[in-house]
Amino acid sequence: MVTVLRRLNRSGLLNEYPNLSAYVARGEARPAFKRAFDAQLAVFTDIPQAVKR
């Protein structure tokens, strides 16, 4: 759910709901969230060596 709510950050909508904003902050601070986010991001940023030529 944190990932879905993060999409609202730019809209400013979460500023109207401090409880949801705090929920997102707690979720983002969790080590498991950081690992999962890094793993997901790696799919888009890791380019195999064969493609780099």
N, C-alpha and C positions, 0 to 999 in steps of 0.2 A: 504494500500500500504506500510505503514511503516513496518509492520510485514514481508512482502515479501522481502523488501530491507534489513532488518536486517540480513537475511540469508547470505547476501554477505559480512558481516563484516569480517569474518575470512579469506575470499579470498583476502582481500586488494583491491578489485576492486573499492569500493566506494572512496578510497583515490584518484583515478584518476578523480573523479567527485565531486568536493567540494560542488556544489549546491545540489546534491543528499544527500551527507553526512550531510549537514546542515538541509535538509528537514527531514531526519531521526531523527536527534537530536531534532528538534522542535517537531516532532510527539511524541517522547518518553517522552518529558517533559510535555506533556499535561496531566492534571488530568484524563481525560476520558480514555486515552490510558492506564494509570497506573491501573485504575480500571478494565478495560477489560482484561488486561494482567494478573493481579492478579486473576481474576475470572477464566480465562482459566487455569492458573497454578494450581489452587485449585482442579480442576478435577483430576489432576495427583498426587497431593500430599496429599489430604485428604483421609485417609483410615478409613472406618467405624469401629466403636468399635468392632463389631462382628468378623471382619476379623483379628483384632490384637491379638486375643487369641492365 
